[in-house]
Amino acid sequence: MHAFIFFILFFTSIFLETEASGEICKTKKCAVGAPKIRFPFQLKSQQPQHCGLPGFDLDCSNNRTTIHIPSYGDLVVKSISYDIKKLELLDPKNCVHGVFLNLNLSLTPFQYYYVMKEYSYLNCSVRLSKCFTEVPCLSGSVYHVYTVKPTFAVPNSCRVVKTVPIPFEYSPYLGDNSFGLGLTWNLLGHEDSHEAKVGSLQTQTEQETDCFTIAHVKVCIAILIFVAAAVIIRVNMNQSRKLHYQKQGENQIQVEKLLGEYGANMTGRYHEADLKQSNSQCETVMDIKIMKNQKVQV
């Protein structure tokens, strides 16, 4: 019986581990229509670290998928193209050039997807000619920011803030705050090949075991736990009943033994009393005979 209980509990634990291993690394989404999250990315709030690679942590915020860039902050993930390894981002502040100016991809596993060219950011105290277009999201009422080529002759009213490689200089015709915010990644060859094999195997396994869903696993686990609990309760009840009957039997034996001893004692006492009475009667008869003999002699 104990072996049976161990068998049930053992396979219950196996089912639990199987469910966990199959559940936690499946493709995730932050919302309907949101990008699919799978290796090398991982959903930080719902998946353990082994489901992805370091630096590929994503999060869900207000039904949006976000990624944290150490040098800038959180950016919204617009789409992930796993086949061409392209990560399209949106700036929640609607200032793409602010991202370009502060983004340091050397702290991440990503690079720009597009061809990069170096541009200088100028901070000018006065507006430049109409040939130059200032970046409105970086400019203020008393200063004006422009993107120019590094060979540009900087006027006295301006200073170079930073020269960085970016996909394009600012243009008012590029209003989409995702334009240019395309990143890519490059895994080591064997890791990439391994992931492709694992992904293919996982897809095939999911198709082959489509009828055996997680819901079925949970039902099986619930049944096994219920059966194990019922068996344990039944065993305990049988043992308690057996001990109860055994104790009753021992008490009965003790009672019968006491009664036997008591009966034997009483029988002995009655026998001794009878002997005494018989002896007394014999003595009385003999006394009478002696008295008769004495009378005859007289």
C-alpha positions in Angstrom: 0.0 0.0 0.0 2.8 2.4 0.8 4.5 1.5 -2.5 1.2 2.4 -4.3 1.0 5.8 -2.5 4.7 6.5 -3.3 4.0 5.6 -7.0 1.1 8.1 -7.2 3.0 10.9 -5.5 6.1 10.3 -7.6 4.2 10.5 -10.9 2.2 13.5 -9.7 5.5 15.3 -9.2 6.6 14.3 -12.7 3.4 15.7 -14.1 3.9 18.9 -12.2 7.4 19.3 -13.5 6.3 18.4 -17.1 3.6 21.1 -16.9 6.0 23.7 -15.6 8.7 23.0 -18.2 6.2 23.0 -21.0 4.3 26.1 -19.8 6.9 28.6 -18.8 8.9 28.7 -22.0 6.0 28.9 -24.4 5.5 31.9 -26.7 4.0 34.8 -24.7 2.2 38.1 -25.5 1.4 41.2 -23.5 -1.9 41.7 -25.2 -3.9 40.7 -28.3 -2.0 41.9 -31.3 1.2 42.5 -29.3 4.5 41.0 -30.6 5.1 37.3 -29.9 7.8 36.8 -27.2 10.1 33.8 -27.6 13.8 32.9 -27.5 16.1 34.8 -27.4 13.6 37.2 -25.7 11.9 36.4 -22.5 9.1 38.0 -20.6 10.7 39.0 -17.3 7.5 39.0 -15.2 6.2 35.6 -16.4 9.2 33.5 -17.5 12.4 32.4 -15.8 15.9 33.3 -17.1 16.5 30.1 -19.0 13.8 30.9 -21.5 15.9 33.7 -23.0 19.3 35.3 -23.1 20.7 38.1 -20.9 19.8 41.6 -22.2 16.7 40.3 -24.0 14.4 40.9 -21.1 11.0 42.3 -22.1 8.2 43.5 -19.8 4.4 44.3 -20.0 3.2 47.7 -19.2 -0.4 48.9 -19.8 -0.8 46.0 -22.4 2.3 47.2 -24.2 5.6 45.3 -24.6 8.5 47.3 -23.4 12.3 46.9 -23.2 14.6 48.7 -20.9 17.7 50.3 -22.4 20.2 51.2 -19.6 21.4 54.4 -21.2 17.9 55.7 -22.0 15.1 54.0 -20.2 12.0 52.1 -21.4 11.1 51.9 -25.1 8.0 50.3 -26.5 8.4 47.3 -28.7 6.4 47.8 -31.9 7.3 44.5 -33.6 9.8 41.6 -33.5 10.8 39.9 -36.7 12.6 36.8 -35.8 13.4 35.7 -39.3 15.4 38.9 -40.1 16.3 39.6 -36.5 14.7 43.0 -36.4 13.4 44.8 -33.3 11.3 47.9 -34.0 10.9 50.3 -31.2 8.7 53.3 -30.3 9.7 56.2 -28.1 7.0 56.9 -25.6 8.2 60.5 -25.5 7.8 60.9 -29.2 11.4 62.1 -29.6 13.4 59.7 -31.8 16.4 62.0 -32.0 16.4 62.2 -28.2 16.8 58.5 -28.2 19.6 58.7 -30.9 21.4 61.3 -28.8 21.4 59.3 -25.6 21.3 55.7 -26.7 24.4 53.6 -26.0 24.0 50.2 -27.5 27.4 49.0 -26.3 25.6 48.2 -23.0 23.1 45.9 -24.9 23.3 42.9 -27.2 21.8 45.0 -30.0 23.0 47.1 -32.9 21.2 49.5 -35.3 19.4 47.7 -38.1 20.0 50.5 -40.6 23.2 51.9 -42.1 24.5 54.5 -39.8 26.1 57.9 -40.5 27.7 60.3 -38.1 25.9 63.5 -37.3 26.6 66.3 -34.8 24.0 67.7 -32.5 24.3 71.5 -32.3 22.8 73.6 -29.4 22.4 77.2 -30.7 21.4 80.3 -28.8 19.9 81.7 -32.0 18.1 80.1 -34.9 20.0 79.2 -37.9 18.9 79.9 -41.5 15.9 78.2 -43.0 18.3 75.7 -44.6 18.5 73.9 -41.3 15.5 72.4 -39.4 15.7 72.3 -35.7 14.6 69.3 -33.7 11.5 70.5 -31.8 11.4 67.9 -29.1 15.0 68.8 -28.1 14.7 72.6 -28.5 13.3 75.2 -26.1 12.4 78.9 -26.1 15.9 80.1 -25.7 17.9 77.3 -27.4 17.6 75.5 -30.6 19.0 72.0 -31.5 20.0 70.9 -35.0 21.5 67.8 -36.6 24.3 68.6 -39.0 27.2 66.7 -40.7 30.4 66.7 -38.7 32.1 68.8 -41.5 29.7 71.7 -41.0 31.3 74.9 -39.9 29.9 75.6 -36.5 28.9 79.3 -35.9 29.8 81.1 -32.8 26.2 81.0 -31.5 26.3 77.2 -31.5 28.2 74.5 -29.7 28.5 70.8 -30.5 26.6 68.7 -28.0 27.6 65.3 -29.3 28.6 63.6 -32.5 27.0 60.1 -32.9 26.3 57.6 -35.6 22.5 57.7 -36.4 20.4 56.5 -39.3 19.4 59.9 -40.6 19.4 63.6 -39.8 16.2 65.2 -38.5 13.5 65.8 -41.1 9.9 67.1 -40.4 8.7 64.7 -43.1 9.6 61.7 -40.9 6.9 62.1 -38.3 6.7 58.4 -37.3 8.4 58.1 -33.9 9.5 54.6 -34.8 11.4 55.5 -38.0 15.1 54.6 -37.5 14.5 52.9 -34.2 15.2 49.5 -35.6 17.6 47.3 -33.8 19.1 43.9 -34.6 21.0 41.2 -32.7 23.6 38.7 -33.6 24.0 35.5 -31.6 26.9 33.1 -31.9 26.5 30.6 -34.7 26.1 27.5 -32.6 23.6 29.2 -30.3 21.6 30.4 -33.2 21.6 27.0 -34.8 20.7 25.4 -31.5 17.8 27.7 -31.0 16.5 27.0 -34.5 16.6 23.2 -33.8 14.9 23.7 -30.4 12.3 26.0 -31.9 11.5 23.5 -34.7 11.4 20.6 -32.2 9.1 22.6 -29.9 6.7 23.5 -32.7 6.6 19.9 -33.9 6.0 18.6 -30.4 3.2 21.1 -29.8 1.5 20.0 -33.0 1.9 16.3 -32.2 0.6 16.7 -28.6 -2.1 19.3 -29.4 -4.8 17.0 -27.9 -2.8 16.6 -24.7 -3.1 20.2 -23.5 -2.1 21.7 -20.2 -5.8 21.5 -19.2 -5.6 17.7 -19.5 -2.4 17.6 -17.5 -4.1 19.6 -14.7 -7.1 17.3 -14.7 -4.8 14.2 -14.4 -2.9 15.9 -11.6 -6.1 16.7 -9.7 -7.3 13.1 -10.1 -4.0 11.6 -9.0 -3.9 13.9 -5.9 -7.5 13.0 -5.1 -6.9 9.3 -5.4 -3.7 9.6 -3.3 -5.5 11.5 -0.6 -8.4 9.0 -0.6 -6.0 6.0 -0.4 -4.1 7.7 2.5 -7.3 8.4 4.4 -8.5 4.9 3.8 -5.3 3.4 5.0 -5.4 5.5 8.2 -9.0 4.5 8.9 -8.2 0.8 8.5 -5.2 1.1 10.7 -7.2 3.0 13.4 -10.0 0.4 13.2 -7.5 -2.4 13.4 -5.9 -0.9 16.5 -9.3 -0.3 18.0 -10.4 -4.0 17.5 -7.0 -5.2 18.7 -7.3 -3.1 21.9 -10.9 -4.4 22.4 -9.7 -8.0 22.1 -6.9 -7.4 24.6 -9.4 -5.9 27.0 -11.7 -8.8 26.6 -8.9 -11.3 27.2 -7.9 -9.5 30.4 -11.6 -9.4 31.6 -12.0 -13.2 30.9 -8.7 -13.9 32.7 -9.8 -11.9 35.7 -13.2 -13.6 35.8 -11.5 -17.0 35.6 -9.2 -16.2 38.5 -12.1 -14.9 40.5 -14.2 -18.0 39.7 -11.3 -20.3 40.7 -10.9 -18.4 44.0 -14.5 -18.6 44.8 -14.7 -22.4 44.0 -11.7 -23.0 46.3 -13.4 -21.1 49.1 -16.7 -23.1 48.7 -14.8 -26.4 48.7 -13.0 -25.5 51.9 -16.2 -24.5 53.6 -17.8 -27.8 52.6 -14.9 -29.7 54.0 -15.1 -27.9 57.3 -18.9 -28.6 57.4 -18.4 -32.2 56.7 -15.7 -32.6 59.3 -18.0 -30.9 61.8 -20.8 -33.3 61.1 -18.4 -36.3 61.4 -17.3 -35.0 64.8 -20.9 -34.6 65.9 -21.8 -38.2 64.9 -18.8 -39.6 66.7 -19.7 -37.7 69.9 -23.2 -39.1 69.8 -21.8 -42.7 69.4 -19.4 -42.2 72.4 -22.2 -40.9 74.6 -24.4 -44.0 73.7 -21.6 -46.4 74.5 -21.1 -44.7 77.9 -24.8 -45.1 78.7 -24.8 -48.8 77.8 -21.9 -49.5 80.2 -23.6 -47.8 83.1 
